[in-house]
């Protein structure tokens, strides 16, 4: 860690818990479809419905849960979120009925809806330098968990298919207890507005809403990592096992690149970093169809991940700037909804465009990233002009 900035103990605890939580989640998620369809033998409609319960509750509720956290305390909603996810993972090991598993999946989504805006608000409550540094460490912690989680699960599956769910549940409940112990050190501002007043303030922040629209273009392209890219890999190799290599390259690159890019986050503004990341990601999509080979694809995934590594922490940092330490949970919650909207649109576009079987989809995805680049440049220029105008008025 950078010796010039000492992170508070509770931030270090949150970083450790984020790693463990993501490892626990990825011990389960990659194998969940197989578990539901092959082990429990649900049909494809039932499997999709169970999985959708997690997605719907996890993405639609954060705006509400974020606003709740702004009022009762994010340290409370944080622990509630981890606890509910832990109970949900236990449920996957205990229940084998459709209703039981649907409720279990919904619990995991609701837990995520409480956890995500709360943990981001806690990070955002730090001073600017500490906030930027801690969010880069958070990105590494999440990547490390996503890499190691499936490896742990592969060993646990040798014992019994339900064991990864039980272990994940234990990990999350242990995290909830640890966070409960350190929660006295966690402080975030409570909103003094009424619920309606907070919603009105957030919705009335036009620059923030424009930012959400801009980022939705990137999320449409970003979602192709799990839609178009796997389909393209299978077309190239005729081997579904090679798909996992793409995610390994993506996760390892994100983890390693952060060591080299960390100082960049303190040197440039968040909007500048998002511009650079979108440009790099766009180049990777535009160059991908130039060579029709798997090694070239992996190299483009490496390039894409460099851009992704600049954007993911920066997009979170930008929310803190927009919220100005007021109704921060609500701001992060609405951001989650924007991410979900962009991802869902991207999923549909990806499955449609990949049916065309041509180079055009990659130019479209690259174009989405370039739209993000140019619109973010426009927003940054407008924001700087507004700030200069305010300073001039203050001087007068």
C-alpha positions in Angstrom: 0.0 0.0 0.0 1.0 3.6 -0.5 2.7 4.6 2.7 1.7 8.2 2.3 -2.0 7.3 2.8 -3.0 5.2 5.8 -6.4 3.7 5.3 -8.6 3.4 8.4 -8.9 -0.1 10.0 -12.6 -0.4 9.2 -11.9 0.3 5.5 -9.3 -2.5 5.5 -11.9 -4.8 7.1 -14.4 -3.9 4.4 -11.8 -4.6 1.7 -11.1 -8.0 3.3 -14.9 -8.7 3.6 -15.4 -7.7 -0.1 -12.8 -10.2 -1.2 -14.3 -13.0 0.9 -17.8 -12.1 -0.1 -17.0 -12.1 -3.8 -15.0 -15.4 -3.4 -18.0 -16.9 -1.7 -20.3 -15.7 -4.4 -18.2 -17.0 -7.2 -17.9 -20.3 -5.5 -21.6 -20.7 -6.3 -22.7 -18.6 -9.3 -20.6 -20.2 -12.0 -22.0 -23.7 -11.1 -25.5 -22.6 -10.2 -27.1 -23.3 -13.6 -25.5 -26.8 -13.7 -26.7 -27.5 -10.2 -30.3 -26.4 -10.9 -30.6 -28.1 -14.3 -28.4 -31.2 -14.0 -28.5 -32.1 -10.3 -32.0 -30.9 -9.4 -33.3 -31.4 -12.9 -35.5 -28.2 -13.2 -36.6 -27.3 -16.7 -35.1 -24.3 -18.5 -38.1 -22.0 -17.6 -37.8 -22.8 -13.9 -34.0 -22.3 -14.0 -34.3 -19.0 -15.7 -37.0 -17.9 -13.2 -34.9 -18.8 -10.2 -31.9 -17.0 -11.6 -34.0 -13.9 -12.6 -35.3 -13.5 -9.0 -31.7 -12.7 -7.9 -31.2 -10.2 -10.8 -34.6 -8.5 -10.5 -34.5 -7.9 -6.7 -30.7 -7.2 -6.8 -31.0 -4.5 -9.4 -34.4 -2.9 -9.0 -34.3 -2.4 -5.2 -30.9 -0.6 -4.6 -32.4 2.8 -5.2 -34.9 2.2 -2.4 -32.5 0.4 0.0 -29.9 3.1 -0.7 -32.3 5.8 0.4 -33.2 3.7 3.5 -29.5 3.4 4.4 -29.2 7.2 4.0 -31.8 7.5 6.9 -31.2 4.6 9.3 -27.4 4.2 8.8 -25.5 2.4 6.1 -23.6 0.3 8.7 -27.0 -1.3 9.6 -28.1 -1.9 6.0 -24.6 -3.2 5.2 -24.9 -6.0 7.8 -28.5 -6.8 6.8 -27.3 -7.2 3.2 -24.5 -9.7 4.1 -26.7 -11.6 6.5 -29.5 -12.0 3.9 -27.1 -13.2 1.2 -25.6 -15.7 3.7 -29.1 -17.1 4.5 -29.8 -17.3 0.8 -26.7 -19.4 0.1 -27.7 -21.8 2.9 -31.1 -22.0 1.2 -29.6 -23.4 -2.0 -28.1 -26.2 0.0 -31.2 -26.9 2.0 -34.1 -26.6 -0.4 -34.8 -28.6 -3.5 -38.3 -27.2 -4.4 -39.0 -24.5 -7.0 -40.7 -22.2 -4.5 -38.0 -22.7 -1.9 -35.2 -21.9 -4.4 -37.1 -19.0 -5.9 -37.4 -17.4 -2.4 -33.8 -18.2 -1.7 -32.6 -16.6 -4.9 -34.7 -13.5 -4.1 -33.1 -13.3 -0.7 -29.7 -13.2 -2.3 -30.8 -10.4 -4.6 -32.4 -8.4 -1.7 -29.2 -8.9 0.3 -27.2 -7.5 -2.6 -29.6 -4.6 -2.9 -28.9 -3.7 0.8 -25.1 -4.3 0.6 -24.0 -2.7 -2.6 -25.2 0.9 -2.1 -24.2 0.8 1.6 -20.6 -0.4 1.0 -20.1 2.1 -1.8 -21.5 4.9 0.4 -19.1 4.0 3.2 -16.2 4.2 0.8 -17.4 7.4 -0.7 -17.6 9.0 2.8 -13.8 9.1 3.0 -11.7 12.0 2.0 -10.9 12.2 -1.7 -7.4 10.6 -1.7 -8.4 7.9 0.7 -11.6 7.3 -1.3 -9.8 6.9 -4.6 -7.2 4.6 -3.1 -9.7 2.4 -1.3 -11.9 2.0 -4.4 -8.9 0.8 -6.4 -8.1 -1.7 -3.7 -11.8 -2.7 -3.7 -11.5 -3.4 -7.5 -8.6 -5.7 -6.8 -10.3 -7.4 -3.9 -13.4 -8.2 -6.1 -11.2 -9.5 -9.0 -9.2 -11.7 -6.6 -12.4 -13.1 -5.2 -13.8 -13.8 -8.7 -10.6 -15.6 -9.6 -10.2 -17.7 -6.5 -13.8 -18.5 -5.8 -14.4 -20.9 -8.7 -11.0 -22.6 -7.8 -12.2 -23.2 -4.2 -15.6 -24.5 -5.5 -13.9 -27.0 -7.9 -12.3 -28.7 -4.9 -15.5 -28.6 -2.7 -17.6 -30.1 -5.5 -15.6 -33.3 -5.1 -17.2 -33.7 -1.7 -20.8 -32.9 -2.6 -22.7 -30.5 -5.0 -24.3 -28.7 -2.0 -21.0 -28.1 -0.1 -20.0 -24.9 -2.0 -23.4 -23.4 -1.0 -23.0 -24.3 2.6 -19.4 -22.9 2.7 -20.5 -19.7 1.0 -23.3 -19.3 3.6 -20.8 -19.8 6.5 -18.4 -17.3 5.0 -21.1 -14.6 4.6 -22.5 -15.1 8.1 -19.0 -14.9 9.5 -18.5 -11.6 7.5 -21.7 -10.2 9.0 -20.5 -10.9 12.5 -17.1 -9.3 11.8 -18.7 -6.2 10.3 -21.0 -6.1 13.3 -18.0 -6.0 15.6 -16.3 -3.2 13.6 -19.6 -1.3 12.8 -19.0 1.3 15.6 -16.2 2.7 13.6 -18.3 3.2 10.5 -19.9 6.6 10.1 -21.9 8.0 7.2 -24.0 11.2 6.9 -27.7 10.7 7.5 -30.1 12.5 5.2 -32.1 15.3 6.7 -34.5 15.4 3.8 -37.8 13.6 3.5 -37.8 10.5 1.3 -39.6 12.5 -1.4 -37.2 15.4 -1.0 -34.2 13.1 -1.5 -35.7 11.5 -4.6 -36.5 15.0 -6.0 -33.0 16.1 -5.4 -31.4 13.1 -7.1 -33.8 13.1 -10.1 -33.3 16.9 -10.3 -29.5 16.5 -10.7 -29.4 16.8 -14.5 -25.6 16.2 -14.9 -25.9 13.0 -12.9 -28.8 11.8 -15.0 -26.8 12.6 -18.2 -23.9 10.7 -16.7 -26.2 7.6 -16.2 -27.3 7.8 -19.8 -23.7 8.1 -21.0 -22.6 5.1 -18.9 -25.5 3.0 -20.2 -23.8 2.9 -23.6 -20.7 1.5 -22.0 -22.6 -1.1 -20.0 -24.2 -2.3 -23.2 -20.8 -3.0 -24.6 -19.4 -4.2 -21.3 -22.2 -6.9 -21.1 -20.8 -8.5 -24.3 -18.1 -10.0 -22.2 -20.7 -12.6 -21.0 -22.8 -12.6 -24.2 -21.1 -12.0 -27.6 -17.5 -13.0 -26.5 -18.4 -16.5 -25.2 -20.4 -17.1 -28.4 -17.5 -15.9 -30.5 -15.1 -18.1 -28.6 -17.2 -21.2 -29.2 -17.4 -20.3 -32.9 -13.6 -20.0 -33.1 -12.6 -23.1 -31.0 -15.7 -25.4 -31.0 -14.8 -26.0 -27.4 -16.8 -24.5 -24.5 -14.0 -25.1 -22.1 -12.0 -22.3 -23.8 -14.6 -19.8 -22.7 -13.3 -20.0 -19.1 -9.9 -18.9 -20.3 -11.4 -15.6 -21.4 -12.7 -14.9 -17.9 -9.4 -15.9 -16.4 -7.5 -13.5 -18.6 -10.0 -10.8 -17.8 -9.8 -11.3 -14.0 -6.0 -11.8 -13.8 -5.4 -8.7 -16.0 -7.8 -6.6 -13.9 -6.0 -7.7 -10.7 -2.5 -7.1 -12.0 -3.1 -3.9 -14.0 -4.4 -2.1 -10.9 -0.9 -2.3 -9.4 0.4 -0.3 -12.3 -2.5 2.0 -12.7 -3.2 3.0 -9.0 -1.3 6.2 -9.2 -3.2 7.2 -12.3 -6.4 7.5 -10.2 -4.9 10.2 -8.0 -3.4 12.0 -11.0 -6.5 12.4 -13.2 -10.1 13.3 -12.7 -12.7 10.6 -12.7 -14.3 11.8 -16.0 -10.9 11.9 -17.7 -10.3 8.3 -16.6 -13.7 7.2 -17.9 -12.9 8.8 -21.2 -9.6 7.0 -21.4 -11.1 3.7 -20.4 -14.0 3.9 -22.9 -11.5 4.8 -25.7 -9.3 1.8 -24.9 -12.3 -0.6 -24.6 -13.6 0.8 -27.9 -10.3 0.1 -29.7 -10.3 -3.5 -28.5 -13.8 -4.1 -30.0 -12.9 -2.3 -33.3 -9.6 -4.2 -33.7 -11.0 -7.6 -32.7 -12.4 -8.7 -36.1 -9.1 -7.8 -37.9 -7.6 -11.3 -37.1 -9.8 -14.3 -36.8 -7.9 -16.3 -34.2 -8.3 -17.2 -30.5 -4.8 -15.8 -29.4 -5.8 -12.5 -31.0 -9.1 -12.6 -29.1 -7.3 -13.1 -25.8 -5.0 -10.2 -26.6 -8.0 -8.0 -27.3 -9.6 -9.1 -24.0 -6.4 -8.0 -22.3 -6.7 -4.5 -24.0 -10.4 -4.3 -23.1 -9.6 -5.2 -19.5 -7.1 -2.3 -19.3 -10.0 0.0 -20.3 -12.4 -1.7 -17.9 -9.9 -1.4 -15.0 -9.9 2.4 -15.6 -13.6 2.7 -15.8 -15.0 0.5 -13.0 -13.4 2.3 -10.0 -13.8 5.7 -11.8 -17.5 5.2 -12.4 -17.9 4.6 -8.6 -15.8 7.6 -7.7 -17.8 9.8 -10.0 -21.0 9.0 -8.0 -19.4 10.3 -4.9 -18.6 13.5 -6.7 -22.1 13.9 -8.0 -23.7 13.2 -4.6 -21.5 15.7 -2.7 -21.9 13.5 0.5 -25.7 13.9 0.6 -28.2 11.1 -0.2 -25.2 9.1 -1.4 -26.9 5.7 -1.0 -29.7 6.9 -3.2 -27.2 8.0 -5.9 -25.5 4.7 -5.8 -28.8 2.8 -5.8 -30.0 4.6 -9.0 -26.6 3.9 -10.6 -27.3 0.2 -10.0 -30.6 0.5 -11.8 -28.8 2.3 -14.7 -26.2 -0.5 -14.9 -29.0 -3.1 -15.0 -30.8 -1.3 -17.8 -27.7 -1.0 -19.9 -26.7 -4.6 -19.3 -30.2 -6.0 -20.1 -30.3 -4.0 -23.4 -26.8 -5.3 -24.1 -27.8 -8.9 -23.5 -30.6 -8.6 -26.1 -28.5 -6.7 -28.6 -25.7 -9.2 -28.2 -27.8 -12.3 -28.8 -29.4 -10.6 -31.8 -26.2 -9.2 -33.4 -24.2 -12.4 -33.0 -26.9 -14.2 -35.1 -25.8 -12.0 -38.0 -22.4 -13.7 -38.1 -20.4 -10.8 -39.5 -17.8 -8.2 -38.3 -20.5 -5.6 -37.9 -21.4 -6.4 -34.2 -17.9 -5.6 -33.1 -18.0 -2.2 -34.8 -21.3 -1.5 -33.1 -19.9 -2.4 -29.7 -16.8 -0.3 -30.3 -19.1 2.5 -31.4 -21.0 2.3 -28.1 -17.7 2.8 -26.3 -16.8 5.7 -28.5 -20.2 7.3 -27.8 -19.3 7.0 -24.1 -15.9 8.7 -24.8 -17.3 11.7 -26.7 -20.4 12.3 -24.5 -18.2 12.0 -21.3 -15.8 14.5 -22.8 -18.8 16.8 -23.4 -20.0 16.4 -19.8 -16.5 17.0 -18.4 -16.2 20.2 -20.5 -19.6 21.5 -19.4 -18.8 20.7 -15.7 -15.5 22.6 -15.8 -17.2 25.6 -17.4 -19.8 25.6 -14.7 -17.2 25.4 -12.0 -15.2 28.3 -13.6 -18.4 30.4 -13.8 -19.1 29.7 -10.1 -15.6 30.7 -9.1 -15.8 34.0 -11.1 -19.1 34.9 -9.3 -17.5 34.2 -5.9 -14.6 36.5 -6.8 -17.0 39.3 -7.8 
